[in-house]
Amino acid sequence: MVTAFILATTKTGKEKEVVERLMKIDEIKEAYNVYGDYDVLIKAETRDLDNLNEFLMKKIREIPEIAMTTTMIGL
């Protein structure tokens, strides 16, 4: 199991909408609106690194309201 923490920047005013959409994705365990350099903090779990990559490319980066992400893998 791979746990990833993803920091996302959204388009202005779309933070709450993005969190609501994210919480419908199976791999996402938690998602929060946050203040600071990023708008959303996401905790996700996937089977392995290959699945994490696929998840990021096909489910996270496909959301048009997300402008940028940074991913950290938990050890």
PyMOL commands that place a pseudoatom at each C-alpha (Angstrom):
pseudoatom trace, name=CA, resn=MET, resi=1, chain=A, elem=C, hetatm=0, pos=[0.000, 0.000, 0.000]
pseudoatom trace, name=CA, resn=VAL, resi=2, chain=A, elem=C, hetatm=0, pos=[1.276, 3.463, -0.958]
pseudoatom trace, name=CA, resn=THR, resi=3, chain=A, elem=C, hetatm=0, pos=[0.088, 6.528, 0.938]
pseudoatom trace, name=CA, resn=ALA, resi=4, chain=A, elem=C, hetatm=0, pos=[0.478, 9.838, -0.863]
pseudoatom trace, name=CA, resn=PHE, resi=5, chain=A, elem=C, hetatm=0, pos=[-0.093, 13.385, 0.291]
pseudoatom trace, name=CA, resn=ILE, resi=6, chain=A, elem=C, hetatm=0, pos=[-0.966, 15.696, -2.569]
pseudoatom trace, name=CA, resn=LEU, resi=7, chain=A, elem=C, hetatm=0, pos=[-0.923, 19.468, -2.380]
pseudoatom trace, name=CA, resn=ALA, resi=8, chain=A, elem=C, hetatm=0, pos=[-3.054, 21.138, -5.039]
pseudoatom trace, name=CA, resn=THR, resi=9, chain=A, elem=C, hetatm=0, pos=[-3.538, 24.665, -6.279]
pseudoatom trace, name=CA, resn=THR, resi=10, chain=A, elem=C, hetatm=0, pos=[-6.959, 25.314, -7.759]
pseudoatom trace, name=CA, resn=LYS, resi=11, chain=A, elem=C, hetatm=0, pos=[-8.445, 27.962, -9.971]
pseudoatom trace, name=CA, resn=THR, resi=12, chain=A, elem=C, hetatm=0, pos=[-9.674, 30.921, -7.938]
pseudoatom trace, name=CA, resn=GLY, resi=13, chain=A, elem=C, hetatm=0, pos=[-12.897, 30.215, -6.071]
pseudoatom trace, name=CA, resn=LYS, resi=14, chain=A, elem=C, hetatm=0, pos=[-13.008, 26.507, -6.966]
pseudoatom trace, name=CA, resn=GLU, resi=15, chain=A, elem=C, hetatm=0, pos=[-11.518, 25.100, -3.725]
pseudoatom trace, name=CA, resn=LYS, resi=16, chain=A, elem=C, hetatm=0, pos=[-14.724, 23.723, -2.182]
pseudoatom trace, name=CA, resn=GLU, resi=17, chain=A, elem=C, hetatm=0, pos=[-15.941, 22.335, -5.508]
pseudoatom trace, name=CA, resn=VAL, resi=18, chain=A, elem=C, hetatm=0, pos=[-12.633, 20.493, -5.977]
pseudoatom trace, name=CA, resn=VAL, resi=19, chain=A, elem=C, hetatm=0, pos=[-12.773, 18.915, -2.486]
pseudoatom trace, name=CA, resn=GLU, resi=20, chain=A, elem=C, hetatm=0, pos=[-16.353, 17.744, -3.065]
pseudoatom trace, name=CA, resn=ARG, resi=21, chain=A, elem=C, hetatm=0, pos=[-15.335, 16.158, -6.373]
pseudoatom trace, name=CA, resn=LEU, resi=22, chain=A, elem=C, hetatm=0, pos=[-12.210, 14.571, -4.894]
pseudoatom trace, name=CA, resn=MET, resi=23, chain=A, elem=C, hetatm=0, pos=[-14.134, 12.878, -2.075]
pseudoatom trace, name=CA, resn=LYS, resi=24, chain=A, elem=C, hetatm=0, pos=[-16.041, 10.852, -4.685]
pseudoatom trace, name=CA, resn=ILE, resi=25, chain=A, elem=C, hetatm=0, pos=[-12.806, 9.150, -5.824]
pseudoatom trace, name=CA, resn=ASP, resi=26, chain=A, elem=C, hetatm=0, pos=[-12.161, 5.765, -4.158]
pseudoatom trace, name=CA, resn=GLU, resi=27, chain=A, elem=C, hetatm=0, pos=[-8.420, 6.229, -3.626]
pseudoatom trace, name=CA, resn=ILE, resi=28, chain=A, elem=C, hetatm=0, pos=[-8.877, 9.480, -1.743]
pseudoatom trace, name=CA, resn=LYS, resi=29, chain=A, elem=C, hetatm=0, pos=[-9.214, 8.982, 1.996]
pseudoatom trace, name=CA, resn=GLU, resi=30, chain=A, elem=C, hetatm=0, pos=[-9.189, 12.638, 3.096]
pseudoatom trace, name=CA, resn=ALA, resi=31, chain=A, elem=C, hetatm=0, pos=[-9.254, 16.057, 1.426]
pseudoatom trace, name=CA, resn=TYR, resi=32, chain=A, elem=C, hetatm=0, pos=[-9.190, 19.488, 3.038]
pseudoatom trace, name=CA, resn=ASN, resi=33, chain=A, elem=C, hetatm=0, pos=[-9.275, 23.096, 1.959]
pseudoatom trace, name=CA, resn=VAL, resi=34, chain=A, elem=C, hetatm=0, pos=[-6.193, 24.773, 3.425]
pseudoatom trace, name=CA, resn=TYR, resi=35, chain=A, elem=C, hetatm=0, pos=[-4.721, 28.270, 3.636]
pseudoatom trace, name=CA, resn=GLY, resi=36, chain=A, elem=C, hetatm=0, pos=[-1.264, 29.106, 2.351]
pseudoatom trace, name=CA, resn=ASP, resi=37, chain=A, elem=C, hetatm=0, pos=[0.585, 28.424, -0.877]
pseudoatom trace, name=CA, resn=TYR, resi=38, chain=A, elem=C, hetatm=0, pos=[-1.788, 25.553, -1.729]
pseudoatom trace, name=CA, resn=ASP, resi=39, chain=A, elem=C, hetatm=0, pos=[-5.581, 25.346, -1.708]
pseudoatom trace, name=CA, resn=VAL, resi=40, chain=A, elem=C, hetatm=0, pos=[-6.224, 21.639, -1.092]
pseudoatom trace, name=CA, resn=LEU, resi=41, chain=A, elem=C, hetatm=0, pos=[-4.478, 18.894, 0.900]
pseudoatom trace, name=CA, resn=ILE, resi=42, chain=A, elem=C, hetatm=0, pos=[-5.290, 15.338, -0.203]
pseudoatom trace, name=CA, resn=LYS, resi=43, chain=A, elem=C, hetatm=0, pos=[-4.479, 11.975, 1.387]
pseudoatom trace, name=CA, resn=ALA, resi=44, chain=A, elem=C, hetatm=0, pos=[-4.706, 9.079, -1.065]
pseudoatom trace, name=CA, resn=GLU, resi=45, chain=A, elem=C, hetatm=0, pos=[-3.896, 5.356, -0.952]
pseudoatom trace, name=CA, resn=THR, resi=46, chain=A, elem=C, hetatm=0, pos=[-3.052, 3.119, -3.896]
pseudoatom trace, name=CA, resn=ARG, resi=47, chain=A, elem=C, hetatm=0, pos=[-1.804, -0.471, -4.252]
pseudoatom trace, name=CA, resn=ASP, resi=48, chain=A, elem=C, hetatm=0, pos=[1.652, 0.466, -5.526]
pseudoatom trace, name=CA, resn=LEU, resi=49, chain=A, elem=C, hetatm=0, pos=[3.671, 3.207, -7.237]
pseudoatom trace, name=CA, resn=ASP, resi=50, chain=A, elem=C, hetatm=0, pos=[2.409, 2.276, -10.694]
pseudoatom trace, name=CA, resn=ASN, resi=51, chain=A, elem=C, hetatm=0, pos=[-1.170, 2.675, -9.503]
pseudoatom trace, name=CA, resn=LEU, resi=52, chain=A, elem=C, hetatm=0, pos=[-0.254, 5.987, -7.871]
pseudoatom trace, name=CA, resn=ASN, resi=53, chain=A, elem=C, hetatm=0, pos=[1.113, 7.277, -11.160]
pseudoatom trace, name=CA, resn=GLU, resi=54, chain=A, elem=C, hetatm=0, pos=[-2.014, 6.172, -13.032]
pseudoatom trace, name=CA, resn=PHE, resi=55, chain=A, elem=C, hetatm=0, pos=[-4.240, 7.688, -10.323]
pseudoatom trace, name=CA, resn=LEU, resi=56, chain=A, elem=C, hetatm=0, pos=[-2.433, 11.031, -10.547]
pseudoatom trace, name=CA, resn=MET, resi=57, chain=A, elem=C, hetatm=0, pos=[-2.525, 11.165, -14.333]
pseudoatom trace, name=CA, resn=LYS, resi=58, chain=A, elem=C, hetatm=0, pos=[-6.056, 9.908, -14.926]
pseudoatom trace, name=CA, resn=LYS, resi=59, chain=A, elem=C, hetatm=0, pos=[-7.994, 11.086, -11.896]
pseudoatom trace, name=CA, resn=ILE, resi=60, chain=A, elem=C, hetatm=0, pos=[-6.287, 14.102, -10.347]
pseudoatom trace, name=CA, resn=ARG, resi=61, chain=A, elem=C, hetatm=0, pos=[-4.757, 15.943, -13.285]
pseudoatom trace, name=CA, resn=GLU, resi=62, chain=A, elem=C, hetatm=0, pos=[-7.927, 15.431, -15.328]
pseudoatom trace, name=CA, resn=ILE, resi=63, chain=A, elem=C, hetatm=0, pos=[-9.848, 17.759, -12.998]
pseudoatom trace, name=CA, resn=PRO, resi=64, chain=A, elem=C, hetatm=0, pos=[-9.871, 21.062, -14.900]
pseudoatom trace, name=CA, resn=GLU, resi=65, chain=A, elem=C, hetatm=0, pos=[-10.164, 23.195, -11.737]
pseudoatom trace, name=CA, resn=ILE, resi=66, chain=A, elem=C, hetatm=0, pos=[-6.811, 21.883, -10.445]
pseudoatom trace, name=CA, resn=ALA, resi=67, chain=A, elem=C, hetatm=0, pos=[-4.011, 24.073, -11.757]
pseudoatom trace, name=CA, resn=MET, resi=68, chain=A, elem=C, hetatm=0, pos=[-0.970, 22.401, -10.138]
pseudoatom trace, name=CA, resn=THR, resi=69, chain=A, elem=C, hetatm=0, pos=[-0.067, 19.542, -7.807]
pseudoatom trace, name=CA, resn=THR, resi=70, chain=A, elem=C, hetatm=0, pos=[2.839, 18.459, -5.662]
pseudoatom trace, name=CA, resn=THR, resi=71, chain=A, elem=C, hetatm=0, pos=[2.932, 14.844, -4.473]
pseudoatom trace, name=CA, resn=MET, resi=72, chain=A, elem=C, hetatm=0, pos=[4.760, 13.438, -1.449]
pseudoatom trace, name=CA, resn=ILE, resi=73, chain=A, elem=C, hetatm=0, pos=[4.910, 9.709, -0.766]
pseudoatom trace, name=CA, resn=GLY, resi=74, chain=A, elem=C, hetatm=0, pos=[4.621, 8.623, 2.856]
pseudoatom trace, name=CA, resn=LEU, resi=75, chain=A, elem=C, hetatm=0, pos=[7.181, 6.147, 4.171]
for i in range(1, 75): cmd.bond("trace and resi %d" % i, "trace and resi %d" % (i + 1))
show_as sticks, trace
zoom trace
